Amino acid sequence: MSIDNNYPYITAILNTHNTSKVNLITRSLESILAQEVNVPWEVIVVNDGPVSKEVADIVEPFAAKFAEKGIEFNFFGCGEAASGYQCRPKNWAIYHARGEYISFLDYDNEWSPDHLQTLYDAHLEGDAWPDFTYGRRKYIIDNTCGAKVTLPGGQEIELGERDSPFIPWEEKYVQVLFENALNNFIDTSDFMASRGAFWRLQMATGSMWNESCRRFGDWELIARAAAFSG
């Protein structure tokens, strides 16, 4: 089947930054390349700040790999200096996105092959089309991450391999989401959102991803979107 990329239905956005862990970028890009999608889609890779040679050497060869599959691939840096967090590069990518629906992947995560298609199909099920759909994730402890994380308040928590819980999208669970960022059960790389939802948030609240957030940008986005929608 030939694919007409003049009108992509999905935009997959990968944000990177100049890091010594370039092997993680390769892993995340391979997981995007492995997506089994039956509608036209595109890929945008955006680097936080100017692109280093190390990152460019990893990312640029993937343009040909995606072209072989008939998938449009765009790669660029944003800003004259790195912001140090995820929100600004994601906003830059949204401005360039042409898909009706957008999914985000952080460079140190990866998607299962059915990720994009499953979330896209969920958007179209039923009589009411939602602006956000989300999936579950699996935590894996490997040599790229530690087994312990120190929270902003200094508390140290032990991580373990597990699946994220299944949380029904009901009012009582949404209320819990507002109470504390640590109750965030939706990760950046878990959800797909309509492009229109981001522009409505921009007009109603003054921002898409909130670039003032140095941490918990995904939690702030989801909580603000839920509050805006009522």
C-alpha positions in Angstrom: 0.0 0.0 0.0 1.4 3.4 -0.9 1.2 6.1 1.8 0.3 9.7 1.1 2.2 11.7 3.7 0.6 15.0 2.5 -1.9 14.6 5.3 -0.5 12.6 8.3 -3.0 11.4 10.9 -0.4 11.0 13.6 2.7 13.0 14.6 5.3 11.1 16.7 7.5 13.6 18.6 10.8 12.6 20.1 12.7 15.2 22.2 16.4 14.8 22.7 19.2 16.8 24.3 23.0 16.8 24.0 23.9 13.9 26.2 26.6 11.3 26.6 23.9 8.6 26.6 23.4 8.7 22.8 22.8 4.9 22.8 19.4 5.7 24.4 18.5 7.9 21.5 19.2 5.1 19.1 17.0 2.8 21.2 14.1 5.2 21.3 14.3 5.9 17.5 14.4 2.2 16.8 11.2 1.8 18.8 9.5 4.5 16.7 10.8 2.9 13.4 9.2 -0.4 14.6 5.7 1.1 14.9 3.0 -0.8 13.1 0.7 2.0 11.9 -1.9 1.6 9.2 -2.6 5.4 8.6 -0.2 8.1 7.3 2.0 9.5 10.0 5.1 11.6 10.5 8.1 11.8 12.9 9.6 15.0 14.4 12.8 14.8 16.4 13.6 18.1 18.3 16.7 18.7 20.3 16.7 21.0 23.3 19.0 23.8 22.1 21.6 23.5 19.3 22.3 20.0 18.1 25.7 18.5 19.0 27.6 16.5 16.5 27.2 13.4 18.7 23.4 13.7 18.6 23.3 14.6 14.9 25.4 11.5 14.0 22.9 9.3 15.8 19.7 10.9 14.5 20.4 12.0 10.9 20.9 8.4 9.5 17.3 7.6 10.6 15.9 10.0 8.0 16.7 7.5 5.2 15.3 4.6 7.3 12.0 6.4 7.7 12.0 7.5 4.1 12.2 3.9 3.0 8.9 3.3 4.8 7.3 6.4 3.3 7.3 8.3 6.6 8.2 12.0 6.7 11.0 12.7 9.1 12.1 16.1 10.4 15.0 16.9 12.8 16.0 20.2 14.2 17.2 22.0 17.4 15.3 24.7 19.2 16.7 27.9 20.7 20.2 29.2 21.0 20.7 27.4 24.3 19.3 24.4 26.1 16.3 25.0 28.4 17.2 22.1 30.5 13.8 20.4 30.4 11.2 18.9 28.1 8.5 21.5 27.7 10.1 23.9 25.3 11.3 21.4 22.7 7.9 19.7 22.8 6.1 23.1 22.1 8.5 23.7 19.2 7.6 20.4 17.8 3.8 20.9 18.2 4.2 24.2 16.1 5.6 22.1 13.3 3.2 19.1 13.7 0.7 18.3 10.9 -1.0 15.3 12.4 -4.4 15.3 13.9 -3.1 13.4 16.9 0.3 13.8 18.7 2.3 11.4 20.8 5.5 12.1 22.7 8.5 10.0 23.5 11.4 11.0 25.7 14.8 9.9 24.5 15.3 7.5 27.4 12.1 5.6 26.9 10.8 3.3 24.2 7.4 2.3 22.7 6.0 -1.2 22.1 5.3 -1.7 18.3 1.6 -1.2 18.7 1.7 1.9 20.8 0.7 4.5 18.2 -2.0 2.5 16.5 -3.6 1.3 19.8 -3.9 4.9 21.1 -5.1 6.2 17.7 -7.8 3.5 17.5 -8.9 4.4 21.0 -9.5 8.0 19.9 -11.9 6.8 17.3 -13.9 4.3 19.3 -17.4 5.1 20.5 -19.6 8.1 19.8 -17.5 10.7 21.6 -14.0 11.3 20.4 -11.7 12.2 23.3 -8.8 14.7 23.2 -6.5 12.4 25.2 -6.0 8.7 25.4 -3.3 7.0 27.4 -1.7 3.6 27.9 0.1 1.7 30.6 3.9 1.3 30.8 6.4 -1.1 32.1 9.3 0.0 34.3 12.6 -1.9 33.6 15.7 -1.5 35.7 18.7 -1.7 33.3 22.3 -0.3 33.1 21.0 3.0 31.8 19.2 4.0 35.0 19.6 3.6 38.8 17.4 1.6 41.1 16.9 4.6 43.4 15.6 8.1 42.7 15.8 11.2 45.0 12.7 13.3 45.0 12.9 17.2 45.1 12.3 17.2 48.8 15.2 14.8 49.4 13.2 11.6 49.9 14.8 8.6 48.3 12.6 6.0 46.8 13.4 2.5 45.6 12.4 1.6 42.1 11.5 -1.8 40.9 10.4 -3.5 37.7 6.6 -3.4 37.4 3.7 -2.4 35.3 1.9 0.9 35.9 -1.5 0.4 37.5 -4.7 0.4 35.5 -6.5 3.6 36.5 -10.0 4.2 35.2 -10.6 7.7 34.0 -13.2 8.5 36.6 -13.8 11.7 38.6 -12.4 10.3 41.9 -9.2 9.3 40.3 -8.9 12.6 38.4 -9.3 14.4 41.8 -6.4 12.4 43.2 -4.3 13.6 40.2 -4.8 17.2 41.2 -3.6 16.6 44.8 0.1 15.9 44.2 2.4 15.5 41.3 3.6 12.2 42.7 0.1 10.9 42.0 0.8 11.3 38.3 -0.2 8.0 36.7 0.2 9.3 33.2 3.8 9.7 31.9 4.9 11.9 29.0 5.5 8.8 26.8 2.1 7.2 27.6 -0.4 9.4 26.0 -1.7 10.7 22.6 -3.6 14.0 22.3 -5.4 15.8 19.6 -3.5 18.7 18.1 -6.6 20.9 18.6 -6.5 20.2 22.3 -3.1 21.8 22.6 -4.1 24.9 20.6 -7.3 25.2 22.8 -5.1 25.0 25.9 -2.8 27.7 24.4 -5.8 30.1 23.9 -7.5 29.3 27.2 -4.6 29.0 29.6 -1.7 30.7 27.9 0.4 27.7 27.3 0.6 24.2 25.7 3.4 22.5 27.7 4.2 24.9 30.5 7.7 26.0 30.0 8.0 27.4 33.5 7.9 23.8 34.8 11.3 22.4 35.5 9.8 19.2 36.8 6.5 17.4 36.5 5.6 19.1 33.2 3.5 16.1 32.2 1.6 16.1 35.4 0.9 19.9 35.1 -0.2 19.5 31.5 -2.7 16.6 32.2 -4.0 18.3 35.4 -4.6 21.6 33.6 -6.2 19.9 30.6 -8.6 18.0 33.0 -9.4 21.2 34.9 -10.1 23.1 31.6 -12.4 20.3 30.3 -14.3 20.2 33.6 
